[in-house]
Amino acid sequence: MLTDGEYRVYMVNFPGDIKGAMREDADGFISVYINDWLSPKAKKAAFLHEIRHAERNDLHNSLDIREAEAS
């Protein structure tokens, strides 16, 4: 489980229907990007979705992006 000190959240203006994204730097620090155009409820859902990806280690497993999004 991630703690507050292991990630940062950034509000950004994504194009199209992208709700959120995440990336990990070389030190293992997670950056979560949430679309600022979303409603507060949708922002929370997008944040939780991205954190689940981080907790499941989706950046380092063998799942295709479509598989990771479906699970």
Steps between C-alpha positions, in 0.01 A plus 500: 500500500631843408533769761466874443877546481538255212305692237401846382179601329491753219191655347546535125287574195505178301366498146199289407352259749817417698407502868835424656845351463797410713871453461787387715840666504836321527482515881159331511311821581149508351348805331123489448346732242127575518298687239406834654186522284336213692239547770622457859340154514662395172838637614484282811406194293785567255746543787396171662520326161857620443609410855366146444727475194796604714414260782462211252837593348343526155801690365720197561280201425440324172144623451411679181348845565157370402533215751616735775207734437251212497611355831 
